[in-house]
Amino acid sequence: MQVQRRFGLVAIGGAGAVAVLAAGCGGGAGGLAAGGSRAAVTITPANGSAQVRPDGTIEVKASGGRLERVTVRGDQGAQITGALTGDRRSWRSARTLTPGASYTVTAQARGHGKTSTVTSAFTTLKPERTLTISDVTPNLAGEKVGVGMPIMLRFNRPVTDRAAVERVLRVTPDKPVEGAWRWIGPDQVIYRTRTYWQPHQTVRFQADLAGVNAGGGVYGERDVRQTITIGAAQITTGDIGDHRMTVRRDGRTLRTIPFSAGNGETREFTTTSGVHLLMEKGDPVTMVSPGRAEGDPGYYKTVVNHAVRFSNSGEYVHSAPWSVGSQGAANVSHGCLNVSPADAGWFYEIMQRGDVITLTGSDREVEWDNGWSFWQQSFEQWKKGSALA
């Protein structure tokens, strides 16, 4: 006897519920028997539904019994989990669905000593426009970063509903510390902690972006995961007037380095004070005077070795054999920190992106958005840039 042929299917709309009703015979997919001997199970979206909105919810309900197990299998994208209510009569998915994917929901319920199994297969909407994270920084394989390192995300398009996107961004360090996101543009958001990261730990970033309604008909395309390794706490402090900087690792002094900073003849040639982060390095790097053409007064084009950048306004720590006589005594550079070839090579080798370099002694304060100088803002100011503030 094929009980399944006697089931009735009730589908309501593209995202409605399917109820499987069983006759009094045993076996089959299960449902509510005529005599009330089985649990009735409904699943939303309905079996066969198409174009289901990715930001919708999967819901399973049982009457005349309790749910024992609900599983959701998709052919791609995010793994879908959910939670049962305390009375085990309903289950709801805990997150959004992947766009353009096929899902099968299987639910088991037990009532009056008998088990019912119901399935529903459906597909989700494939939108014309999707939102993806096009870049996560830091992202270099095997890289250890400094304790000041932010997490910087760039999206493939402007984000309309920033709050919806920010809600699914999670940062989980091994050693907890408070942090917050700040939007610095329509397609860029940055995470900074209240205090520096604790050194020597792993930080896990995840964006459960698949299926998130980002506004304007745009849905998140896929989830993103990134593991970030925080290295030693390498913090450099320098006094522009004293012409020296001290490099410490995990609180221990490694080296004090004499330097020659900007000569201060113009704002451009004044080294900025404030909290900076080391951003990148190059060997060699060609330095060209900004805003000047060849032949203009003050024009220069110089190739330097072992250059470590700490702002977007052209500031580096770099080798300058031509100014060794002034290093530790006078400021003669165009704004960079000139150091000896030996000190430059050493600093270049130990640097980590996100290491902190704090400079004092000039009348030019670095802007918070000049390079990665985000620590120039108090954490209370920083948090105001969150869409969830």
MIDO-95403 format. One line per 5 residues: their letters; for each residue x, y, z of N, C-alpha, C. Coordinates in steps of 0.02 Angstrom, whole numbers. Example, Ala and Ser with C-alpha at 12.3 -4.5 7.8 and 13.67 -1.06 7.14 Angstrom:
<rs>
AS = 660/-284/390/615/-225/390/660/-165/390 | 642/-112/354/684/-53/357/645/2/394
</rs>
This chain:
<rs>
MQVQR = 43/-59/0/0/0/0/45/62/0 | 38/107/-50/79/166/-55/44/224/-22 | 60/234/42/26/285/80/37/354/50 | 98/366/22/116/432/-1/67/457/-54 | 36/413/-92/-10/434/-144/-74/463/-115
RFGLV = -86/452/-52/-148/476/-21/-138/542/15 | -76/571/11/-64/635/44/-96/690/4 | -117/742/39/-140/803/5/-90/858/16 | -72/898/-36/-25/953/-31/-62/1018/-37 | -50/1064/9/-82/1128/8/-28/1181/2
AIGGA = -24/1217/-53/27/1268/-63/-7/1335/-69 | 17/1385/-33/-13/1452/-34/40/1501/-59 | 34/1521/-121/81/1571/-149/151/1545/-155 | 195/1587/-183/265/1567/-194/303/1558/-130 | 283/1591/-77/319/1584/-14/272/1559/40
GAVAV = 223/1520/22/175/1496/70/199/1434/105 | 154/1396/135/171/1337/174/144/1275/139 | 180/1220/147/155/1157/122/139/1113/182 | 78/1086/183/57/1042/238/47/973/208 | 80/923/237/73/855/213/27/818/261
LAAGC = -29/794/236/-80/762/278/-81/687/264 | -72/647/316/-70/574/308/-137/544/323 | -153/488/290/-212/448/307/-195/405/367 | -242/362/386/-233/323/447/-183/267/441 | -159/251/382/-110/197/375/-42/219/401
GGGAG = 0/173/423/66/189/448/115/200/392 | 176/229/408/230/238/360/220/301/320 | 262/310/267/257/368/224/291/429/254 | 278/487/222/312/549/242/283/579/305 | 223/560/324/197/583/388/155/645/382
GLAAG = 112/656/431/68/713/432/17/700/487 | -41/730/482/-93/721/532/-141/667/508 | -145/612/544/-190/558/525/-261/577/540 | -307/544/506/-378/559/515/-398/552/588 | -368/505/623/-384/494/693/-340/535/739
GSRAA = -299/581/711/-256/624/753/-197/587/781 | -174/532/746/-120/492/774/-51/515/753 | -46/565/710/19/589/689/22/665/694 | 83/691/699/92/764/700/84/793/630 | 54/850/625/50/887/561/107/937/559
VTITP = 145/937/505/204/980/499/194/1025/438 | 206/1090/447/205/1137/391/273/1170/385 | 294/1180/324/359/1212/310/347/1272/265 | 376/1327/283/376/1388/243/449/1407/228 | 465/1416/163/427/1420/101/400/1352/78
ANGSA = 350/1355/35/317/1294/12/362/1254/-34 | 348/1190/-35/382/1145/-82/370/1170/-153 | 424/1177/-192/419/1200/-261/420/1275/-269 | 426/1312/-215/427/1385/-222/490/1408/-258 | 483/1461/-296/540/1491/-332/541/1566/-317
QVRPD = 598/1597/-330/606/1669/-320/593/1690/-247 | 609/1646/-201/602/1662/-130/653/1715/-111 | 631/1766/-75/676/1819/-55/731/1793/-9 | 794/1809/-24/848/1784/18/845/1807/90 | 814/1865/103/810/1890/171/748/1864/208
GTIEV = 713/1816/177/656/1785/211/678/1735/263 | 629/1705/296/642/1658/350/612/1590/334 | 649/1538/349/622/1471/346/588/1457/413 | 526/1433/410/488/1419/471/456/1351/466 | 463/1313/519/433/1246/523/388/1244/585
KASGG = 327/1219/577/280/1215/634/251/1145/637 | 240/1123/698/209/1057/710/147/1066/754 | 94/1032/736/35/1030/779/18/957/792 | -7/943/851/-20/874/869/43/834/884 | 98/868/897/161/835/913/216/886/922
RLERV = 278/861/925/336/905/935/389/890/883 | 425/942/864/479/934/816/539/901/850 | 566/852/815/626/818/841/689/843/806 | 683/858/741/743/877/704/723/915/642 | 762/969/627/753/1007/565/821/1017/534
TVRGD = 828/999/471/891/1010/435/877/1049/371 | 925/1091/353/920/1130/291/983/1117/251 | 974/1093/190/1031/1080/146/1025/1124/84 | 1081/1159/69/1083/1202/10/1136/1178/-38 | 1127/1195/-102/1175/1173/-152/1235/1220/-156
QGAQI = 1235/1275/-119/1291/1322/-119/1283/1370/-61 | 1337/1404/-47/1334/1461/0/1329/1443/73 | 1296/1486/109/1297/1484/182/1260/1424/210 | 1287/1398/265/1253/1345/302/1198/1377/345 | 1138/1348/341/1081/1377/375/1066/1336/438
TGALT = 1066/1369/493/1046/1338/557/988/1378/585 | 959/1352/638/902/1385/668/893/1363/740 | 836/1381/768/824/1365/838/752/1343/848 | 743/1294/891/677/1271/911/651/1315/968 | 586/1323/971/555/1355/1029/557/1307/1088
GDRRS = 545/1333/1147/548/1291/1206/499/1233/1205 | 441/1242/1174/393/1187/1172/403/1141/1112 | 455/1155/1072/474/1114/1015/418/1108/963 | 376/1158/960/322/1157/911/337/1200/849 | 391/1239/852/409/1278/793/485/1288/792
WRSAR = 509/1302/732/581/1312/719/587/1368/669 | 636/1412/679/648/1467/632/722/1469/616 | 736/1484/552/806/1492/531/836/1553/564 | 902/1550/573/936/1602/612/971/1653/568 | 968/1646/502/1004/1692/459/973/1694/390
TLTPG = 1000/1738/348/976/1746/280/1001/1690/235 | 972/1686/176/986/1632/128/1031/1658/72 | 1066/1612/40/1108/1631/-17/1065/1644/-78 | 1075/1699/-113/1037/1712/-174/1052/1661/-228 | 1001/1645/-269/1010/1599/-325/1029/1529/-305
ASYTV = 1006/1507/-246/1024/1440/-221/962/1397/-215 | 973/1331/-213/919/1282/-201/926/1254/-132 | 871/1248/-96/871/1223/-28/820/1167/-20 | 836/1121/23/789/1068/43/785/1067/119 | 724/1075/144/712/1074/217/680/1008/234
TAQAR = 709/974/283/681/910/307/665/917/381 | 602/902/398/580/908/467/551/842/492 | 571/824/552/544/764/584/506/786/647 | 446/759/655/405/773/714/377/708/741 | 363/709/805/336/648/837/273/666/876
GHGKT = 221/627/864/159/636/899/123/570/910 | 99/560/969/62/498/986/104/436/970 | 170/441/982/214/384/974/235/370/902 | 217/413/856/235/401/786/274/461/759 | 321/447/713/364/498/685/341/516/615
STVTS = 338/581/601/321/608/535/382/642/506 | 395/633/441/449/667/406/421/704/347 | 436/769/342/410/811/289/469/849/258 | 467/859/192/520/897/158/489/952/115 | 527/1004/104/508/1058/59/570/1080/22
AFTTL = 567/1082/-44/623/1105/-85/603/1169/-120 | 647/1219/-120/631/1284/-151/696/1316/-175 | 688/1368/-215/746/1406/-240/737/1480/-222 | 794/1514/-213/793/1584/-194/804/1629/-255 | 782/1690/-246/789/1741/-298/863/1753/-315
KPERT = 876/1760/-380/943/1780/-402/940/1852/-425 | 961/1900/-384/952/1971/-401/998/1993/-457 | 979/2047/-490/1021/2074/-543/1085/2105/-515 | 1080/2133/-455/1138/2165/-424/1151/2135/-355 | 1213/2120/-342/1231/2091/-277/1287/2132/-245
LTISD = 1292/2125/-180/1344/2159/-141/1396/2108/-119 | 1459/2124/-132/1513/2080/-110/1567/2123/-76 | 1607/2091/-34/1665/2124/-5/1723/2112/-53 | 1745/2166/-85/1798/2159/-135/1868/2158/-105 | 1874/2183/-43/1940/2181/-11/1933/2182/64
VTPNL = 1973/2140/97/1981/2142/170/2055/2155/184 | 2069/2207/221/2138/2221/242/2141/2220/318 | 2187/2180/347/2243/2144/317/2222/2077/287 | 2259/2057/235/2239/1996/200/2298/1958/171 | 2359/1974/190/2417/1940/162/2429/1873/196
AGEKV = 2439/1822/157/2449/1755/185/2510/1753/231 | 2500/1726/291/2554/1718/338/2576/1782/373 | 2541/1837/362/2561/1901/390/2544/1907/464 | 2590/1936/503/2575/1957/571/2572/2033/570 | 2521/2061/602/2511/2133/601/2519/2162/671
GVGMP = 2525/2227/674/2537/2262/737/2474/2271/777 | 2483/2292/839/2427/2296/886/2379/2354/872 | 2399/2399/827/2355/2454/809/2315/2441/746 | 2323/2382/717/2295/2368/650/2219/2371/649 | 2190/2412/605/2118/2410/594/2100/2354/546
IMLRF = 2035/2339/542/2010/2293/491/1970/2336/442 | 1991/2336/379/1963/2381/329/1928/2342/275 | 1865/2357/263/1825/2323/212/1808/2372/157 | 1811/2347/96/1787/2386/38/1737/2342/0 | 1681/2372/-18/1628/2336/-53/1631/2352/-128
NRPVT = 1598/2310/-167/1600/2319/-240/1553/2374/-264 | 1512/2401/-219/1466/2455/-237/1446/2493/-174 | 1418/2553/-182/1394/2589/-123/1341/2550/-86 | 1342/2554/-19/1295/2518/23/1238/2566/43 | 1177/2548/25/1120/2590/42/1098/2580/114
DRAAV = 1087/2518/134/1067/2503/203/1128/2482/242 | 1164/2532/267/1226/2517/303/1214/2479/368 | 1159/2496/402/1145/2463/466/1134/2388/455 | 1097/2369/402/1085/2298/389/1150/2261/376 | 1195/2293/340/1259/2261/326/1303/2258/388
ERVLR = 1305/2312/426/1348/2314/485/1327/2262/537 | 1262/2247/540/1238/2198/589/1268/2129/579 | 1289/2113/518/1314/2045/505/1390/2043/503 | 1423/2097/524/1496/2098/527/1517/2082/599 | 1558/2031/606/1578/2009/674/1653/2002/678
VTPDK = 1681/2026/734/1752/2020/747/1760/1984/814 | 1797/1930/814/1805/1888/874/1879/1877/889 | 1908/1916/934/1978/1904/953/1983/1851/1007 | 2040/1817/1009/2053/1770/1064/2053/1806/1131 | 2078/1867/1130/2082/1908/1192/2035/1967/1182
PVEGA = 1975/1963/1211/1922/2011/1196/1941/2084/1211 | 1916/2128/1167/1924/2200/1176/1866/2233/1139 | 1841/2287/1166/1786/2322/1133/1809/2355/1068 | 1765/2354/1019/1781/2385/955/1718/2410/921 | 1726/2447/867/1669/2474/831/1687/2486/758
WRWIG = 1635/2484/715/1643/2500/644/1629/2574/633 | 1663/2601/584/1650/2670/562/1650/2671/486 | 1597/2700/457/1592/2707/384/1630/2770/364 | 1679/2763/320/1717/2821/297/1701/2837/224 | 1653/2802/197/1631/2814/129/1573/2769/114
PDQVI = 1539/2778/57/1481/2737/42/1497/2664/29 | 1561/2649/15/1580/2580/1/1636/2556/46 | 1649/2590/101/1706/2571/143/1688/2580/217 | 1705/2528/257/1693/2530/329/1755/2501/363 | 1771/2529/422/1833/2512/457/1818/2496/530
YRTRT = 1850/2444/555/1842/2422/624/1904/2442/663 | 1892/2474/721/1947/2494/766/1928/2476/836 | 1976/2456/876/1963/2438/945/1970/2500/991 | 1943/2494/1052/1949/2549/1100/2021/2558/1121 | 2055/2503/1136/2126/2504/1152/2161/2458/1102
YWQPH = 2226/2459/1101/2262/2416/1054/2245/2343/1067 | 2250/2303/1014/2243/2230/1022/2295/2206/1072 | 2278/2154/1108/2329/2118/1146/2374/2082/1096 | 2439/2082/1106/2484/2050/1057/2479/1974/1059 | 2506/1943/1007/2514/1870/1003/2446/1835/1011
QTVRF = 2401/1848/964/2336/1815/966/2307/1812/895 | 2251/1776/890/2215/1770/827/2149/1808/832 | 2132/1844/780/2069/1880/775/2032/1852/714 | 1969/1835/725/1928/1806/671/1875/1856/650 | 1875/1869/585/1824/1913/556/1776/1872/514
QADLA = 1711/1884/521/1662/1851/479/1607/1901/460 | 1586/1894/398/1531/1934/372/1479/1886/345 | 1423/1878/381/1369/1835/357/1326/1874/308 | 1357/1890/252/1328/1938/205/1278/1907/156 | 1284/1842/143/1241/1810/93/1168/1821/111
GVNAG = 1130/1849/64/1059/1858/73/1038/1921/110 | 1085/1959/136/1067/2020/172/1038/2071/122 | 982/2101/140/952/2153/99/989/2218/111 | 1032/2237/63/1073/2297/71/1040/2360/45 | 977/2354/25/939/2412/2/942/2420/-73
GGVYG = 889/2449/-101/888/2463/-173/887/2401/-217 | 860/2346/-191/858/2285/-230/923/2247/-232 | 971/2266/-191/1037/2233/-189/1039/2186/-130 | 1062/2125/-143/1070/2075/-89/1143/2053/-85 | 1163/2036/-23/1230/2009/-14/1238/1944/-52
ERDVR = 1295/1936/-85/1306/1878/-128/1332/1818/-90 | 1382/1828/-46/1413/1771/-12/1444/1794/54 | 1455/1746/98/1489/1760/162/1564/1768/151 | 1596/1799/200/1668/1808/197/1697/1791/265 | 1753/1756/265/1789/1739/327/1862/1759/319
QTITI = 1891/1786/372/1962/1804/370/1992/1794/439 | 2050/1764/442/2087/1755/504/2146/1802/505 | 2153/1840/558/2205/1891/564/2249/1873/624 | 2314/1875/613/2362/1859/667/2394/1923/692 | 2385/1936/756/2417/1993/788/2485/1972/814
GAAQI = 2537/2007/794/2605/1990/815/2625/2026/878 | 2689/2040/884/2715/2074/943/2689/2146/946 | 2688/2174/1007/2670/2244/1017/2732/2286/1003 | 2740/2308/941/2797/2350/922/2773/2422/917 | 2796/2462/964/2774/2531/970/2835/2577/970
TTGDI = 2833/2625/925/2888/2673/918/2864/2741/941 | 2904/2774/982/2889/2843/1003/2948/2887/984 | 2932/2946/958/2985/2991/937/2969/3063/952 | 3021/3102/966/3014/3174/978/3049/3210/921 | 3008/3248/882/3035/3282/824/3086/3335/844
GDHRM = 3075/3366/901/3123/3416/925/3187/3386/952 | 3181/3325/977/3240/3291/1006/3276/3249/954 | 3244/3237/896/3275/3203/838/3291/3130/853 | 3250/3098/895/3263/3027/911/3197/2991/919 | 3199/2926/903/3140/2884/915/3164/2819/947
TVRRD = 3121/2792/990/3136/2730/1025/3087/2677/1004 | 3113/2619/986/3072/2563/964/3069/2511/1020 | 3008/2493/1040/2998/2443/1092/2957/2385/1066 | 2972/2326/1089/2934/2266/1072/2912/2233/1137 | 2845/2227/1144/2816/2197/1204/2844/2230/1267
GRTLR = 2853/2296/1264/2876/2335/1321/2951/2338/1330 | 2989/2301/1290/3062/2300/1296/3093/2344/1243 | 3139/2388/1263/3172/2432/1216/3219/2393/1170 | 3209/2401/1105/3252/2367/1056/3308/2413/1032 | 3289/2476/1017/3339/2521/988/3314/2593/992
TIPFS = 3360/2640/1004/3346/2711/998/3383/2736/936 | 3345/2769/892/3371/2787/826/3370/2862/817 | 3428/2892/802/3429/2964/785/3399/2974/716 | 3363/3030/708/3334/3044/642/3337/3119/628 | 3323/3135/565/3313/3204/544/3244/3208/514
AGNGE = 3201/3251/544/3132/3257/521/3125/3316/473 | 3062/3333/458/3049/3387/411/3076/3454/435 | 3100/3495/387/3132/3558/406/3083/3611/429 | 3019/3601/417/2969/3647/442/2964/3712/404 | 2998/3720/347/2995/3782/309/2925/3795/282
TREFT = 2889/3742/266/2819/3747/245/2780/3693/282 | 2714/3697/278/2673/3644/309/2689/3577/278 | 2699/3577/213/2714/3515/176/2778/3483/202 | 2827/3524/221/2891/3499/244/2895/3491/320 | 2837/3489/352/2834/3480/425/2809/3410/440
TTSGV = 2848/3372/477/2828/3304/496/2770/3308/545 | 2719/3266/535/2659/3270/576/2669/3238/644 | 2641/3270/695/2636/3240/761/2572/3199/766 | 2571/3152/813/2511/3112/824/2525/3038/820 | 2471/3000/825/2475/2927/824/2466/2903/752
HLLME = 2519/2873/726/2517/2846/658/2523/2770/661 | 2508/2737/607/2520/2666/599/2564/2654/539 | 2608/2605/544/2649/2586/487/2603/2551/436 | 2607/2574/373/2558/2553/322/2586/2505/271 | 2647/2516/249/2677/2475/197/2752/2490/194
KGDPV = 2787/2450/155/2858/2463/147/2879/2448/75 | 2934/2478/54/2959/2467/-13/3034/2479/-15 | 3068/2442/-59/3140/2449/-65/3160/2433/-138 | 3170/2485/-178/3170/2557/-163/3102/2588/-174 | 3096/2652/-154/3036/2693/-167/3060/2759/-197
TMVSP = 3024/2781/-249/3040/2846/-280/2998/2900/-248 | 3030/2949/-218/2996/3005/-186/2993/3064/-235 | 2932/3089/-247/2922/3146/-292/2883/3199/-254 | 2904/3261/-261/2871/3316/-226/2799/3321/-249 | 2751/3322/-203/2680/3325/-223/2661/3394/-248
GRAEG = 2622/3396/-302/2596/3459/-327/2647/3503/-363 | 2705/3476/-379/2756/3515/-414/2780/3477/-476 | 2790/3514/-528/2816/3485/-590/2891/3498/-593 | 2924/3459/-634/2996/3467/-642/3011/3538/-665 | 3057/3570/-631/3074/3639/-646/3042/3688/-598
DPGYY = 2990/3667/-562/2959/3711/-513/3004/3718/-451 | 3000/3776/-417/3037/3783/-355/3017/3729/-305 | 3065/3697/-273/3051/3646/-224/3038/3577/-252 | 3044/3570/-319/3033/3504/-349/3090/3457/-331 | 3072/3394/-318/3124/3343/-307/3098/3275/-329
KTVVN = 3143/3233/-348/3129/3163/-366/3189/3122/-343 | 3178/3083/-290/3233/3048/-257/3215/2975/-247 | 3261/2931/-261/3251/2860/-248/3283/2844/-180 | 3243/2813/-136/3267/2797/-69/3259/2722/-56 | 3300/2697/-12/3298/2626/7/3266/2617/75
HAVRF = 3240/2556/85/3212/2535/149/3163/2588/177 | 3110/2599/139/3061/2650/156/2999/2619/186 | 2978/2645/244/2918/2621/280/2869/2680/286 | 2811/2672/255/2762/2727/253/2722/2730/318 | 2707/2793/340/2663/2800/399/2610/2854/390
SNSGE = 2599/2879/329/2543/2923/315/2531/2924/240 | 2475/2955/220/2461/2963/149/2489/3028/122 | 2517/3069/166/2546/3133/143/2620/3127/130 | 2643/3066/115/2711/3056/93/2763/3048/147 | 2742/3030/208/2790/3022/263/2813/2950/268
YVHSA = 2878/2942/271/2910/2876/277/2967/2881/328 | 2985/2824/356/3050/2814/386/3092/2782/332 | 3149/2813/314/3188/2784/258/3262/2799/266 | 3301/2762/229/3373/2771/228/3391/2838/195 | 3435/2876/227/3457/2940/199/3531/2950/215
PWSVG = 3575/2917/177/3646/2924/191/3671/2996/184 | 3636/3037/144/3658/3106/133/3647/3152/193 | 3605/3130/242/3591/3174/299/3614/3144/365 | 3658/3094/362/3681/3062/424/3710/3113/473 | 3744/3163/448/3774/3213/492/3723/3255/530
SQGAA = 3662/3260/503/3609/3298/537/3565/3255/581 | 3568/3190/571/3523/3145/608/3541/3145/682 | 3491/3159/723/3502/3166/795/3519/3237/815 | 3524/3283/766/3546/3351/782/3502/3405/751 | 3478/3394/690/3440/3447/655/3389/3415/608
NVSHG = 3335/3453/594/3284/3429/548/3294/3462/480 | 3310/3421/431/3327/3448/364/3289/3414/308 | 3242/3369/323/3209/3330/270/3148/3368/243 | 3116/3337/194/3055/3364/165/2993/3339/202 | 3002/3308/260/2945/3284/299/2952/3213/323
CLNVS = 2994/3174/290/3006/3105/311/3054/3103/370 | 3060/3045/401/3110/3034/452/3170/3002/418 | 3222/3041/409/3285/3016/380/3324/2979/434 | 3345/2918/420/3387/2880/467/3445/2850/428 | 3493/2824/465/3552/2796/432/3534/2733/393
PADAG = 3575/2714/344/3561/2652/307/3555/2591/352 | 3597/2587/404/3595/2529/448/3530/2528/489 | 3510/2585/516/3448/2588/555/3387/2578/510 | 3389/2606/450/3333/2598/404/3323/2525/385 | 3378/2490/371/3373/2419/353/3346/2378/411
WFYEI = 3367/2393/472/3342/2357/531/3268/2370/541 | 3247/2434/539/3177/2451/550/3133/2420/495 | 3158/2421/434/3121/2392/378/3108/2317/389 | 3156/2282/415/3150/2209/423/3103/2190/479 | 3100/2231/533/3058/2210/590/2987/2236/585
MQRGD = 2973/2284/540/2908/2317/540/2851/2269/524 | 2794/2283/555/2732/2248/540/2680/2301/521 | 2641/2287/472/2586/2334/458/2542/2339/520 | 2525/2400/538/2485/2410/598/2526/2423/660 | 2593/2421/655/2633/2443/712/2620/2518/724
VITLT = 2626/2538/787/2611/2606/807/2675/2648/807 | 2670/2709/779/2725/2757/784/2695/2824/805 | 2710/2844/866/2683/2906/894/2738/2959/895 | 2724/3016/863/2773/3070/858/2745/3132/892 | 2790/3168/925/2772/3232/957/2823/3285/936
GSDRE = 2806/3348/950/2856/3400/942/2849/3445/882 | 2797/3435/840/2786/3482/784/2719/3516/793 | 2708/3570/755/2644/3605/759/2595/3582/705 | 2610/3528/672/2565/3499/622/2539/3432/648 | 2475/3429/665/2445/3368/691/2420/3326/632
VEWDN = 2434/3261/633/2411/3219/579/2334/3212/582 | 2302/3216/525/2229/3209/521/2210/3136/532 | 2152/3123/562/2132/3055/579/2123/3012/517 | 2108/3044/460/2098/3006/398/2156/3013/350 | 2214/3033/376/2275/3036/336/2311/2969/345
GWSFW = 2305/2926/295/2332/2858/302/2289/2818/350 | 2321/2784/397/2285/2743/446/2287/2774/515 | 2285/2840/518/2292/2875/582/2226/2878/621 | 2191/2822/621/2124/2820/652/2126/2828/727 | 2184/2815/757/2191/2822/830/2194/2895/851
QQSFE = 2194/2941/804/2191/3012/820/2122/3031/848 | 2072/2991/833/2006/3003/861/1998/2965/927 | 1962/2995/974/1944/2957/1033/1896/2901/1012 | 1890/2851/1053/1845/2796/1036/1772/2819/1034 | 1755/2867/1077/1687/2894/1077/1673/2930/1011
QWKKG = 1721/2967/986/1712/2998/921/1707/2946/865 | 1750/2896/870/1752/2844/819/1684/2809/813 | 1653/2793/869/1591/2755/869/1534/2793/834 | 1539/2860/832/1486/2899/801/1480/2885/726 | 1531/2856/697/1529/2840/625/1497/2773/610
SALA = 1474/2738/662/1439/2674/652/1367/2687/630 | 1342/2644/585/1272/2649/564/1225/2627/620 | 1253/2596/672/1213/2571/728/1222/2614/790 | 1253/2672/781/1269/2714/839/1204/2736/873
</rs>
